[in-house]
Amino acid sequence: MAKSDYFPRPDGELLIWHDRFIVNLAALKTQLGLSDEDIAACNAENQELHGKVSAANIAAAAAHHATADKQAYRGQFENKVRALARRIKAHPGYTEALGSLLGIVGAEINTDLTDAKPVLKAADQTGGNVVLSFQKFKSDGINIHSQRENESEFVFLARDTQTRYVDNRPLLVAGKPELRRYTAVYVVKDIEVGQYSDELVVSCAP
């Protein structure tokens, strides 16, 4: 009967496995014909692995913190810029030509939603958190459907009336990457209109 690979994939499991491996290896050194150099090399490799995993975890945590900090500041930044733009537009000397020069006049939206489909974008935030974004245009929002690795078909996930949705479902298996698929359709007055978006595949990192 075939056997599965004994070598663990997740970092945490690998560290635990190798810690036990080198302890037992040292106890069986003579019986297995191993030298002190063999044992010393295994111990050195074990320490190196612990160091690399620790450094990677620290870097991932720092990146996650930096991204969250950037997103928080970006929100504050946008609010301040928009407030200034409103003041400018309320000034008696303001004209749309000046607004266009400053880049504070939005483009005309003539989207016909009867045949439109959302364009989804995604950013993996690790740990199962995925940030989805889209343009509403004239819609009230979108219905989001998702499919994970253990699911045979897409299921309704949520209705989002903003332009940003956070899928914060935990990973199916803690510490194991997973693929998630998303698609969405516009909603107007509680009725789905247009076409479903192209399927968006996101690789969720632990």
PyMOL commands that set and color helices and strands:
alter all, ss='L'
color gray80, all
select helices_A, chain A and resi 11-27+36-90+96-102+113-115
alter helices_A, ss='H'
color red, helices_A
select strands_A, chain A and resi 121-124+130-133+141-148+155-160+164-167+178-188+191-193+200-204
alter strands_A, ss='S'
color yellow, strands_A
deselect
rebuild
show_as cartoon
